[in-house]
Amino acid sequence: MALVGGNPVLFNESVSAVTATNTVAVGTIRSDGGNKYRYVYMEQSAQVGYAVMLTSGGSGNSVTASMVTGDMAAGVVQNTTMTTATYGWILVNGLASVKCGTAGVSASKVLTVLSSGSFGDWASYQNIANSGATGGTLGTNWFAPVGRTLGSAATNSLILAYVNFQAW
């Protein structure tokens, strides 16, 4: 059973469900297995482990895998790839599988979102301009720390991390 606003709610679908039409109100937040998820509309496909961005237009609950000026990190895709023009759940707080960028990440490192939607070691990027960074570039809006790794991972692989995107 999931929680919404601290109250138990029974959802008829799992957090891995991706549908062509919305089955709950877009923007609904739910807890499941100790993690928090937000129900969103996908404007562009995104694979498991990639961050998605809140789009600058729309309802405030539309997300995309592309980073452009005006967008902000909204959460990370979990459980299954979300295709364009579908509805589903993104993880906004809790334990997540995240995709490492073009440089591996060591254990217990603070994470930030890179321009590809993958994640990188925040300390490696905190003083680097948007272009020319080793191991990938930061997104247009230079993202703050969004999580911490619980292990280490090689380039372009998934790693378990604690993430928190609840600011939006």
N, C-alpha and C positions, 0 to 999 in steps of 0.2 A: 504494500500500500504506500502511496506517495503522499507527501505533505504539500499543501498550498496555503501560504499565509499561516503556517503552524497548525492547520486543520487537516486531518486525514481525508484524502480524496482517492477514489479508485479510478485509475485511468484504464481505458479499454485497449491501450496499445503500449508497447515497450518503448524505451528511450532510443531503441535502434530502428524504430519504424520511420520510413520515409514514404510520403504519400503525395499524390497529385493534387488533392484538395485538403484543406485544413480540417482536422478532426477535433481540435480544441482551439480556443482563441489564440491568435498569434500574440506573442508576448507573455504567455502563461509561464510561470516559473514553477518547477516542481523539484522535490527532493526524491532521490531514488538511490538506494545502496550507499548512502552517505554523501553522494554528490548532488550538486544542484545543476539543473538544466533549464534552458529557455527555449520555448517553441518559436521557430522563426520560418520565414520564407526565404528560400535560396535563390538569389538572382544569378548565380554562377556555380558550377560544379566545384566541389571540394572533396579531397580524399581524407581518410582517417588520419588524424594527427596534425592537420593543418589548421591554423587560426583562420577565422573568418572575420570580416570587417563589417561594422555597421555602416550602411550606405548613407550618403548625405541627403538623399531624397527619400520618398516613401513614408511609411508608417512609423518608422523608428524601430521596427522589428524585422526589416529586410537586411540580409547579409550577403556578402560576396567574398570570393577568394582573392580578388584584386584589391590592392591598396592604392587609393587615389586621394588627392587632397580633400580633406573634409571627413574622411572615414576614420573610425577608431576600432581597435581590436574589441571584439564582442564575445568571443568564446572559441572553443576548439571542437572540431568534428570528431566524434567518437563512434565506435561500433560498426558503422557502414558508410560508404561513400554517399554523399548527398549530391544529387544531380540538379541541373538547372531547372528552375520553375517547379520546385517541389517544396514540401513542408516537412519539418522534422525538428529534432531536439539537438541543441549544441550544449556542451558542457561549459558552465560558467564558473564553477567552483568545485574543487575536489581533486581526486587522483585521475590523471589522464595519461594516455599514450600520446606523446607529441613527437613530431618529425624534426630531427636535427637538420640544420642547414648544411652548407657546404663545408663546414668544419665540425668535427666531432665535439661532444660536450662531456666534461668530466663530472664525477659525482659531486653532489651538494653545491652546484653552481646556480646562481640566479639567472633566470631566463628572460629574454625579450623576444618580441616578434620581429622577424626579418621581412624584407620586401617581398619575398616569395610566399609568405604565409607560414614558413617553417620557423623554427626557434633557434636561438643562438645564445651563447654565454654573454650576459649583459655587460660584464666587466670589460669584455673585448671590444664593445661597441660604444661605451658611454661617452667617449671623447672623440669619436670619429664622425666626420661629416657623412652625408647621405651617399656619397660615391667614393669608391676606392677602398672600402673596408676589406680587410682580409677575411675570407670565409663567408662572404655575402654582404649585402648592404641593408641598412636599416630602412624601414618604410618611410614614406614621405613625411609622416608626422612624428618621427622619432618616438617610439613607444617606450614607456616606463617598464620597470620589471613587472613580470606577470606570473612568475612562479619560481620553483626551485626543483632541480633534478634530484631523483632518489637513487640514481645509478649513473653509469657512464654509457655513452653510445658513440659509435663511429659515424662518420659522415653519411648523411641521407638515410639514417635508420631511425626507428622509433625508440623512445626512451620513456620510462615512467617518471612522471613529475607531478608535483602539487601545483595547481594553477588557480588564480583568482582573477576573474574578469568582471566582478560584480559592480565596478564603478559606474557602468552605464545603466 
